[in-house]
Amino acid sequence: MQLSPVEITDKAISEIKNIMANKSIPADYGLRIGISGGGGCGGMKFILGFDKMKEGDLQYSVADIPVYVEKKHTMYLLGMQVDFYEGADARGFTFINPQAKSQEQE
């Protein structure tokens, strides 16, 4: 296994482990991080979910959580941070690009 291209904050790790333990995520599944879109006006969206490892995936381990990334998505994810936001207005995972001023919340 290699170093993950994405940093996952302690808050996000805690929530991911909570979901894996309480939402019947199969034992052979890991956390999939990737992108969708990329063309047109909508731009690129970051995705986060649970999935089996697929052929061509890169596998990482973050706090004993298996993380799967399609090899072709790696360059778009380098330096990204996954955080978990919990506030009065919203709750969810957030992708943060420390090199950009805007954030995208899923």
Sequence and secondary structure as in RCSB ss.txt:
>XXXX:A:sequence
MQLSPVEITDKAISEIKNIMANKSIPADYGLRIGISGGGGCGGMKFILGFDKMKEGDLQYSVADIPVYVEKKHTM
YLLGMQVDFYEGADARGFTFINPQAKSQEQE
>XXXX:A:secstr
 B  SSEE HHHHHHHHHHHHHTT  TT EEEEEEEE SSTT EEEEEEEE   TTEEEEEETTEEEEEEGGGHH
HHTT EEEEEE SS EEEEEE TTSS EEE 
